[in-house]
Structures are given as C-alpha cells and as structure tokens.
Amino acid sequence: MPEPHIPRPVENYTNAFLTMCWVILFMGLWVIHAVAGAIWVAITAAAVDRTITLIGRLRG
C-alpha cells in the first residue's frame, strides 16, 4: 500500500520578492528622472541658443 503524500512547506521568497520590487522601482524611477533631465537640458539649451541668436541679430 502506498504511503500518503504529506506536503512539505514551501520556501518563503517574500523578502527576495520585495527586494526585487524595490530594485525595479528604483531603476524605473531613475530612468524617468534621467529622461526628464535630458529633456529639460534640451529645452534649456534650445532657449539659450535662441536667446544668443536674438541678441546677435539685434546687435548686428
């Protein structure tokens, strides 16, 4: 007669899961910050370029 199957408790991966969620969230926010920063730099550079061009036209 076969022995009854007694399930063993599974390993607890809660801490590993929460740690990886934090890592992925941090990396995602870092990417958003980098992209927003790059866009801000591009907008500022375009504004400075237009200002310098306008000043050059007014003086010359």
Secondary structure, 3 states (H helix, E strand, C coil): CCCCCCCCCCCCCHHHHHHHHHHHHHHHHHHHHHHHHHHHHHHHHHHHHHHHHHHHHHHC
